[in-house]
């Protein structure tokens, strides 16, 4: 049902909102702070309350994102550790097979050099890697070792003797790392 309004009633009803619009559009018209009524807040207070209300959820969300990132990093580190352990096991297996082979070869070599003449053994051991030559000479009996070292080049014999001496040094680390 449409209510019939007179012009004066219409002006009265629209006058107050029109005055408010005009007054608010004038810069500085209400520049002074007016005391707020109970229950009303200033925009500063509203902003402060809004920030206070969202602080805990925002912190929780930030912690959640950080936790997710840390979990991703942990998973990456764990996968890398697993890969390193796998490679370490492969290397240790290869190293064990190599050491077993070298022990068998050295034992066989020692038996060969036990039966050789010192001058022939010396010339052959001089051509080998110095570590292998030292290992062979160390496994021979002392009289045979001294005869072979006597037949070798003095510098090479000295290096071999140094290796043998360091092998028996108690201060030498057993850990290869």
C-alpha positions in Angstrom: 0.0 0.0 0.0 1.4 3.3 -1.0 1.2 6.1 1.4 0.4 9.5 0.1 2.9 12.0 1.3 2.7 15.7 1.0 5.5 17.8 -0.2 6.2 19.1 3.3 6.3 15.6 4.8 8.7 14.5 2.0 11.0 17.5 2.6 11.0 16.8 6.4 12.0 13.1 5.8 14.7 13.9 3.3 16.1 17.1 4.9 18.0 15.4 7.7 19.8 12.9 5.4 20.5 15.6 2.9 22.0 17.8 5.6 24.2 14.9 6.8 25.5 14.2 3.3 26.4 17.9 2.7 28.0 18.3 6.1 30.1 15.1 5.7 31.3 16.2 2.2 32.7 19.5 3.6 36.4 18.8 4.5 37.1 19.4 8.2 33.5 19.9 9.1 33.7 17.4 11.9 37.5 17.4 12.4 37.3 17.5 16.1 37.0 14.2 17.8 33.7 13.8 19.4 33.2 11.7 22.4 31.8 8.3 21.5 28.7 7.0 23.0 28.7 3.8 24.8 28.9 0.8 22.4 30.2 3.0 19.5 33.9 2.7 18.5 36.2 4.9 16.6 37.8 3.6 13.5 41.2 3.4 15.3 39.6 1.2 18.0 37.9 -0.9 15.4 41.2 -1.5 13.6 42.8 -2.4 16.9 40.1 -4.8 17.8 40.2 -6.4 14.3 43.9 -6.9 14.5 43.6 -8.3 18.0 40.9 -10.7 16.9 42.9 -12.0 13.9 46.3 -12.1 15.6 46.0 -15.6 17.0 44.5 -17.2 13.9 47.2 -15.5 11.8 49.9 -16.8 14.1 48.4 -20.3 14.0 48.3 -20.2 10.2 51.9 -18.9 10.0 53.0 -21.8 12.4 51.1 -24.3 10.3 52.8 -23.1 7.1 56.2 -23.2 8.8 55.5 -26.7 10.1 54.5 -27.9 6.6 57.7 -26.4 5.2 59.8 -28.1 7.9 58.0 -31.4 7.2 58.9 -31.1 3.5 62.5 -30.3 4.4 62.6 -33.3 6.9 61.3 -35.6 4.2 63.9 -34.4 1.8 66.7 -34.8 4.3 65.4 -38.3 5.2 65.4 -39.3 1.6 68.9 -38.0 1.1 70.1 -39.9 4.3 68.5 -43.1 3.0 70.3 -42.6 -0.3 73.6 -42.0 1.5 73.1 -45.1 3.6 72.4 -47.2 0.6 75.5 -45.9 -1.1 77.5 -46.4 2.1 76.4 -50.0 2.2 77.3 -50.5 -1.4 80.7 -49.0 -0.8 81.4 -51.1 2.3 80.4 -54.2 0.4 82.8 -53.3 -2.5 85.5 -52.4 0.0 85.1 -55.7 1.8 85.4 -57.7 -1.4 88.4 -55.7 -2.5 90.1 -56.2 0.9 89.4 -60.0 0.7 90.9 -60.1 -2.8 94.0 -58.2 -1.7 94.5 -60.5 1.3 94.4 -63.5 -1.0 96.6 -61.9 -3.5 99.1 -60.8 -0.9 99.2 -64.2 0.6 99.8 -65.7 -2.8 102.4 -63.0 -3.6 104.2 -63.6 -0.3 104.5 -67.3 -1.1 105.9 -66.5 -4.5 108.5 -64.1 -3.1 109.5 -66.5 -0.3 110.8 -68.8 -3.0 112.6 -66.2 -5.1 116.2 -65.1 -4.8 116.6 -61.8 -3.0 118.1 -59.9 -6.0 115.2 -61.0 -8.4 112.6 -60.2 -5.7 114.1 -56.8 -5.1 114.1 -55.8 -8.8 110.4 -56.9 -9.1 109.3 -55.3 -5.9 110.9 -52.0 -6.9 108.5 -51.9 -9.9 105.3 -52.5 -7.8 103.3 -49.9 -6.0 105.2 -49.1 -2.8 102.3 -50.1 -0.5 102.0 -53.6 -2.0 105.8 -54.0 -1.9 105.8 -53.0 1.8 103.0 -55.4 2.5 104.8 -58.3 0.8 108.1 -57.5 2.5 106.4 -57.2 5.9 104.9 -60.7 5.5 108.2 -62.3 4.8 110.5 -63.5 7.6 113.0 -60.8 8.8 116.1 -62.5 7.3 114.5 -62.7 3.9 113.1 -59.1 4.1 116.5 -57.7 5.0 118.2 -59.5 2.1 115.6 -58.1 -0.4 115.8 -54.6 1.0 119.6 -54.8 0.8 119.3 -55.5 -2.9 116.9 -52.6 -3.6 117.6 -49.0 -4.5 118.4 -47.3 -1.1 115.8 -44.6 -1.6 113.0 -47.1 -2.4 114.1 -49.4 0.4 114.0 -46.4 2.8 110.4 -45.5 1.7 109.3 -49.1 2.2 110.9 -49.3 5.6 109.1 -46.1 6.6 105.8 -47.6 5.6 106.5 -50.7 7.5 107.5 -48.7 10.6 104.4 -46.5 10.4 102.2 -49.6 10.2 103.5 -50.8 13.5 103.3 -47.3 15.2 100.7 -47.5 18.0 99.9 -43.8 17.5 98.8 -44.3 13.9 95.0 -44.1 13.7 93.2 -47.3 12.8 90.3 -45.3 11.4 90.9 -44.5 7.7 88.8 -41.4 7.9 
